[in-house]
Amino acid sequence: MTIADEIVDKLIVHPGNKANLAGRETGWKGGEAFAGLATDDLKAFARKRLQEFVDALAEAQKLLWASDTHSLLLIFQALDAAGKDGTIKHIMSGVNPQGCQVFSFKQPSAEEVDHNFLWRASRALPERGRIGIFNRSYYEDVLVVRVHPEFLDKQQLPPGTPKGAKLWKQRYEDINAFERHLDRNGTKVLKFFLHVSKEEQRRRFLSRVDHPNKYWKFSPTDLKERAHWDEYMKAFEDALTATSTANAPWYVIPADHKYVMRTMVAGIVVRSINALDLAYPTVGQDKLEAIEKARAELMAEA
């Protein structure tokens, strides 16, 4: 069970190429074969495929844990209401909770501000055998902080630190070096930008304010950030273009159809673990002899 090569090729930001967010369809359904399906038919197909990928991921996670040679880091970035929480919930629904960990990065604490912008993420990295998930990440420091440069004042950067384009360029370089270091040391980094349209975000915000059981999801700051839509899209465009590398690629996932989005993400995760070419540990002669002895003792009890 794997996701088609042509779909992956469509979603990935190829290193050295522009992310081209404006030219990517937020409602893309995976190709011509799916474009003409009625909504219910597409949902049914996507849910079936999602469950297949979830089952495959459960098996792949067992192998990842047993081999104890690699870890997997999934990074999710998006504008509000794009579906990060729901995607994480669905694709990880079959995984042993002991084998994964989720961290959400919000406004940094006073302690975190006193360190470099990669420090708090470094403390949350998954150990070998585990899947780590960052719901937002160190990329906030080239996204939110770029849109709101006043946040830089709280970071108390050293005198002489460049500002504007030079600062973001330096941070992109730091991120690429950090992710290259992770890859060299066995942590596979997968980065997903959930690409939702402005109109679909509006509909989802309306759903939150129209249904009392969704009020808790809404924050007045959501609309304040929506007012910066164009600035965020520019920040995402530049960040994805500068930091999609062979060892840590970005995938732009069309997010207007949640069921399609989740299926695509799950398929890429399974594909990436399988590409690590993992194997269960081999057992030495001493262990084999101990196993045979244990089998004989257990059979004798019967």
Beta strands, then each sheet from edge to edge (+ up, - down):
strand 1: 71-78
strand 2: 100-104
strand 3: 131-135
strand 4: 187-195
strand 5: 250-254
sheet 1: 2+ 3+ 1+ 4+ 5+
end
